[in-house]
Amino acid sequence: GHDQLLKMMEERMMDVEQKLRLVKRLLQDKVNQLKEQLSKNTKADAMVKDLYVENAQLLKALEMTEQRQKTAERKNYLLEEKIANLNRIVKNLASPSFNS
């Protein structure tokens, strides 16, 4: 009975060791998976930061372009007013010469 008990204990011990090896392998796979995910997240984080900077630059460029457009529209309006005034002056200058 003693030998049989010893044999059962050995088998049990081998079974436990096998299960432990399996768990260790599974844990190592999980560690590798998490390391890979961390690497991907780090790259994604860097990309997000780059996009944030690029977006800020694009917004600044858009702001400047809109400002230039407003300035051009103001200048255009003033030029149109000047043209209208010049046309009135030319019309007024031409009117008396036709009448005389």
C-alpha positions as CSV (number, residue, x, y, z in Angstrom):
1,G,0.0,0.0,0.0
2,H,2.8,2.3,0.8
3,D,4.4,1.9,-2.7
4,Q,1.1,2.4,-4.4
5,L,0.5,5.6,-2.4
6,L,4.0,6.8,-3.4
7,K,3.3,6.0,-7.0
8,M,0.0,7.9,-6.9
9,M,1.7,10.9,-5.4
10,E,4.4,10.8,-8.1
11,E,1.7,10.7,-10.8
12,R,-0.1,13.5,-9.2
13,M,3.1,15.5,-9.0
14,M,3.8,14.9,-12.7
15,D,0.3,15.9,-13.6
16,V,0.6,19.1,-11.5
17,E,4.0,19.9,-13.2
18,Q,2.5,19.3,-16.6
19,K,-0.3,21.7,-15.8
20,L,2.1,24.3,-14.4
21,R,4.2,24.1,-17.7
22,L,1.0,24.6,-19.6
23,V,0.0,27.6,-17.5
24,K,3.5,29.1,-17.8
25,R,3.3,28.7,-21.6
26,L,-0.1,30.4,-21.7
27,L,1.1,33.2,-19.5
28,Q,4.2,33.7,-21.7
29,D,1.9,33.9,-24.8
30,K,-0.2,36.5,-23.0
31,V,2.9,38.5,-22.0
32,N,4.1,38.5,-25.6
33,Q,0.6,39.5,-26.8
34,L,0.6,42.4,-24.3
35,K,4.1,43.5,-25.3
36,E,3.0,43.6,-29.0
37,Q,-0.1,45.6,-28.1
38,L,2.0,48.0,-26.0
39,S,4.3,48.5,-29.0
40,K,1.3,49.2,-31.3
41,N,-0.2,51.6,-28.8
42,T,3.0,53.5,-28.5
43,K,3.2,53.9,-32.3
44,A,-0.4,54.9,-32.4
45,D,0.2,57.5,-29.6
46,A,3.1,59.0,-31.6
47,M,0.9,59.2,-34.7
48,V,-1.9,60.9,-32.8
49,K,0.6,63.5,-31.4
50,D,2.0,64.1,-35.0
51,L,-1.5,64.5,-36.3
52,Y,-2.4,66.9,-33.5
53,V,0.7,69.1,-34.4
54,E,-0.1,68.9,-38.1
55,N,-3.8,69.8,-37.4
56,A,-2.7,72.9,-35.4
57,Q,-0.4,73.9,-38.2
58,L,-3.2,73.5,-40.8
59,L,-5.6,75.5,-38.6
60,K,-3.0,78.3,-38.4
61,A,-2.6,78.2,-42.2
62,L,-6.3,78.2,-42.7
63,E,-6.7,81.2,-40.3
64,M,-4.0,83.1,-42.3
65,T,-5.6,82.3,-45.6
66,E,-9.0,83.4,-44.4
67,Q,-7.5,86.7,-43.1
68,R,-5.8,87.2,-46.5
69,Q,-9.2,86.5,-48.2
70,K,-10.9,89.1,-46.0
71,T,-8.2,91.7,-46.8
72,A,-8.5,90.9,-50.6
73,E,-12.3,91.3,-50.4
74,R,-11.9,94.6,-48.6
75,K,-9.5,95.9,-51.2
76,N,-11.7,94.6,-54.0
77,Y,-14.7,96.5,-52.5
78,L,-12.7,99.7,-52.2
79,L,-11.5,99.3,-55.8
80,E,-15.1,98.8,-57.0
81,E,-16.1,102.0,-55.1
82,K,-13.2,103.9,-56.8
83,I,-14.2,102.6,-60.2
84,A,-17.9,103.6,-59.6
85,N,-16.7,107.1,-58.5
86,L,-14.4,107.4,-61.5
87,N,-17.2,106.3,-63.8
88,R,-19.5,109.0,-62.2
89,I,-16.7,111.6,-62.7
90,V,-16.2,110.6,-66.3
91,K,-20.0,110.7,-66.9
92,N,-20.2,114.1,-65.3
93,L,-17.3,115.4,-67.4
94,A,-18.7,114.0,-70.6
95,S,-22.2,115.3,-70.1
96,P,-21.5,119.0,-70.4
97,S,-19.3,118.5,-73.5
98,F,-22.2,116.7,-75.2
99,N,-24.6,119.5,-74.3
100,S,-22.5,122.3,-75.6
